[in-house]
């Protein structure tokens, strides 16, 4: 390696490396390289050897590349490779083009935004600024046909901020079960009975099946558009959000289902994860979730809490009743999530950026189960830090990232 580097001294980075969209062969190589790091961090908690975990990672990425959100060029893989040696991958990342909503000065519109994922550098080329070199070229490509790009940093707040991505709030609520099973259904230890979480009002909700999601996603998208149309002209903010489309939600659910089939007892494969979320019995409010086997959490993808207007009556009394209704809906939906987590041996339920009403809903669930759970509100410092950059590096200080929830992560 020292010999090669000696020969390359005096040349610029562009003389040594080639930036390009990956060929199919190069994409496979990037999955294998990234899979090594993923496998080393995932194998111990999942009780898998590194080779098996790496194989699972590559198979998962192949599966996700065929999902509606990703296929037909929506997800693109970018590589930096050694000039003359296209199989020698130096650094890589993936970008997925998604629909976004933007509202500014009283005008709302649909736009396009990229989500960046799987930023990786070949270990032998690290700490040479090559990932930054790659990402600057990726920025140029994304700026051609998008309004913004986002990523979720797992290396703190400084690195990507120095490249132009502005850090956004990463607050979270974690609801931890104090008496949950430690194994999923079908794997319980013989002779041991483990208490499960019991919903305080089970008649208030039912669980969602995947066939119900397309219609709910359409309603959710329409509600979000109405909210964006209602932002006032003089609020001084540029509002942005990723569309909660069915392909977006299904990408998350397919990922969870794939991992379940890889890490849960094979006897369960025909009936794995039938519950994709929960809905109140009046059909007004619902929630989607994602089973994260790696972090052992049930992650709330998104909540849609809808309470109809009461005949145009905007009195304080009516407003208070509507708020109480929303908070109660949040409570019973979170209880459904806790019951689902308990059933699968996932000890925690995670919610990103809870607003005031979700916070009160969390506390209401805690009050209903004072000895069965605890709640922690905190901020992520090092993992999944939401970061956004406007095309061309435009100033983003007036940006309000709406619905900055887990559904948009990738």
N, C-alpha and C positions, 0 to 999 in steps of 0.2 A: 504493500500500500504506500509506504514511504517513497519507493521508487517511482510509482505512478504519479504521486503528488509532486515529486521533484520535477518530473517531465512537464507537468502542467503549470508550474510556476511561471508567472508573467502573463498568463492568459486571463481574460475576463471570464466571469461566470457564464456568460452567453456563449463563449467559445467552447466551454467544457460540457455544458449541460443543454439538453433540449427540452423545452416545454411543449406539451401537446395534449390533445384529447386522447385518452387511452384507446388502444386497439382492444379487441376482445381478449387477446392473449395477455396484454399488459394489465387489463382489469382483473383477470384471474390472479395474476402475480401480486397485485396490490392487496387483494383479499387474503392471499396466503401470508403476505408479510404482516399485514395488520392483525391477522388472526393469531400470529405468534404472541404478540403483546397481550391481546385479549385473552388468549388461552392461559397465559401465565398468571394473570390476575383473577381469572374466573375458575380455574380448575379446583383449587382447594375448597372454596365454599360450596362448590357444586359436586364435590366428590368425584371428579373426573380427572383422568390423566391429561396431560397437556396435549398430546397428539390427538386424542379424541375431541377435546374441547376446540382445538384448531379446526378440525374437520367440521364440527358443528357450526362454527362461525362462518366458514366458507359456504357451507350448504345454506345457511340462513340468508346470507347476502345474495346468493343466487336466487333464492325463493323471493326475497323482497324486490329484487330487480324486475320481477315479472308482475308485480302488483300494479293496479291502475295508476297509483300516484307516481310510480317510477318508470313504467315502460314507455316505449315509443319516443325515447329521447328526452323524457322529462327529467330523468336523473342521468347525469353525465359524470364520468370519471376523468380526472385530470392528473397528469403525471409529469414528473421531472426525471429524465433519465440521462445516463452517461452517453455523450455523443458517440455515435457509431456502435453502441451496445444497447439496443432498445429493451433488452430483457433485464438490464441493470437498473432497476427502479430506485431512484434516490428519495423521492418524496411524492406523496399523492393525496388527493382528497376527492370527495364527491359533492356535487351540487344538484339540488332538486328544485325545479321551477314550480312555484305554487301561486294560486290566486290570492291576492290580498285586497283589502279595502283601505282607502285613504280618504280622509276628510280634512279640509283646510279652508278657512275663510268662508264657511257656510256651504261649501261645495263638496260633495262626496263622489267618489268614482272607484271603479275597479282597476286594479293594477296587477303587476307581477312582482313577486319577490322570490329570492333564492334562499334555501336553507343549505348550509354547508355542514358536512359531516365527515367523519373518518379521516381527519387530517393526521397524516402519519409520515414519519421520516425513517428510512432504513437506519437501524442503529449505528452502523459503521460510518454514517455521514452526518450524525447529529452534532449540534452545537457549532455549525458552520453557517447559519443563517439561510439554509437552503429551503426550509419550509416557508420562511418569509418571502423568499424569491418566488417560490411557487404561487403563494397566495396573492402577491401583487399582480402576477399575470392572470390569475383567476379573476381578480377584481376587474381587470380590463375586459375580460370575456363577459362577465355578468352585467357590467354596466351597459353593454350594447342593447340589451333587451329586457331590462328590469328597472324597477324603481328603488329597490333596496335589497340587502342580503342580511341574513342573521346566522348566528352560530351559537352554540352552547358550550362555553369553555370549561374544560376539566382541568385546566392548569392555572386557575386563578384569574384575576382581573387585568393584570398588567400587559401580558404578551399581545393579545388580540387588540386591546385598546391602543397599543402603540402602532398598530397597523390600520387603525381607522374605525374599528368597531366600538361603538359606544356601549358601555355597560348599563344594564337596566336592572330594576329590583329583582332580587331572588329570595323574597320572603317565602316562608312555607309554614304549614301546620302539619305536625305529625301526631297521629292518634295511635297510641301503642296499646295493644291488648295485654292485659296483665294475666290472663289465664287462657291462652289460645293453644290449640294443638300444635305440635311441632312437626307433624307429618301430614301429607295430603290424604284425601279419601282413598281407602284401599291399602294404605301403608301403616295403619295404626299398630302399635305394639300389643302383642297378645297379653290379655289379662290386665291391661291398663286402661282405665277410663279417664279421658281428658275432657274437662269442661269446655263447651263451645259457647260463643257469644250468642245471646238471645235478644232478638229485636223486641223493643218495648211495645211497638204498635205494628205487628206484622200485617194486619189487615189494611194498613194505609198504603202499602206498596206492592208491586210485583216485579219480577225480574225481566229484563229485556233479552230477547233473542235477536240474532243477527238479521233476520228477515224484517224486523221492525225498524232497523236503523236508517235505511234510505229516506223514508218519509220524515223521520225525526230530524235528520240532518238538513233536509230542505227547509223545514220550519225554523230550525236554528239559524241557518244562513239568512233567511228572510228577516228574522228578528234582528240579526246583527246589522243588516243593511238599513233597516229602519232606524236603528240607534245611530248609525253613522250619518244618515240624512238629517237627524235631529240635532247634531252638534251645532252650536251657535257660531255665527261668523266672527264674533268678537272675543272668543275665548283665548286667542293667542297660541293655540296648539295645533300641531300637525298630528292627527290621530291615525294610527295604523293598526291593522289586525290581520291575521291569517284566517282565511275562510275555513270554517269548521265543516268542510265538505265530507261526504261519505267516503271518497277515496282516501282522504287524510285520516279519518278515524279508522278505516279498515286497515291501513298500513300498520298502525299501532297494534290492532287486534291480531292481525296475521303474524306479526312478530312475536307476540305473546304466545299464540297458539303453537307456533313452530317450536319455541323454546320449551313449552310444556311437553310436547311430544318427545323432546330430546332428553328431558331431565326428570320427568315424572314416570311412575310405574307404567310399563307398557300396557298393562291390563286396562288402563283408563283411556287409551287413545281414541276409542270410538265416542266417548262422552265427555271429552275434555272441554273445560271452560264454556259450558253452554250459556252462562250468565255473562252478558256483555255490559251490563249496567242494571239500573233499576229505574222505575217510573212510578209516580204517584198514581193512585187508582183513578183520580179524575183526569189523568193524562196531561196535566198542565206543566209538570216539572219532571225532569229526568236527569240522569247522570250516566256517564260512560266511565269505564275503568280499564286498567291494564295490569295484568299480573306480571310483576317483575321478579323472576326467579333469582336473578343474580343479586339483587339488593334485598330480596326477601320483603318486598313491600307490595301492597296494592296501591297503584298510583291512579289518582283521579285525573282522567283525561280532560273532562269538561263537565260543567253543570249548566243546565238550562232551566232557570227558575222563572216561570211565567204565571203571573196573576192578572186576570182580566180586570180592566178598568170598571169601576162601579158607576156606570151611567154618567160619566163625566164629572162626578162629585170629587173634588180635590180638597175637601175639608181636612183639617188635621186628624180628625177622628177616623175618617176613611183611610187616610194615608197610613195611620198607625196600624189599623186592622190589616191592611195589605202587607205591611212590613212583617207583622207577626205571622201572617200566613206564609210568606216567603221563608222566614226563619224556621218555621215548623216543617216546611217541605224539605229544607236543607237538612234539618235534624234527622228526619226519618230516612232520607236517602243516604246520609252518612252511616246510619245504623245498618242499612242494607249492605253498604260497603264493608263495614266491620264484620258483619256476619259472613260475607263472602270470603274475606281475608281469613277469618277464623277457620272456615271449612277447608281452606287450602294450606293451612299451616303458615300463613304469612302474618307475622306478628305486628305489622304496621300498615296504616293507611296514610298516604301522603297527598297533600293538596298544595299546589303552587299558588302563590300570591293571593291568599284569601282576602276578600274585601271585608268591610265591617259586618255585613249580614252573614257571610259564610263563617266569620269568626264567632259570631253569636250562635250560629247553628252548631258549630263544633262544641261550644261550651254547653249548649242545651243537650247535646248527645252525651257529653261528659256528666252532666247533672243527672241524666237518666240512668247512668251506670257508674256511680261514684267509686265502686270497688273493682270494676271490670276493665278500666282503661285510664290512661293518663294522656294529657295533651301538652305538646310543646310547640310554642311559636318562636321561630328563629329565622336566621338568614343563612343561606349557603354561601360559603366563602371561597371554596376551591372547586366545586363540581357543578356542572350544568348551569353556568352563569350566562343568562340571556344577554346577547350583545347584538347590536344592529348598526349597520352602515348604510347610509343613503348613497345611491349611485353618484359617481363623480366625487365622492367624499364631501358632499354637502353637509353643512352644519346641522347637527341633530339635536341641539339643546332644547328646542321647543317640541320635541317628539313625545307623544303619549302613546305608548304601546298598550293598546287595549287587549283585554282577554289574553294576557301573557301567561297562558296555562300550559299544562303538559301536552295537550293534544297536538300542538304545533311543533313539538320537539322531534328531531330525527338526527 
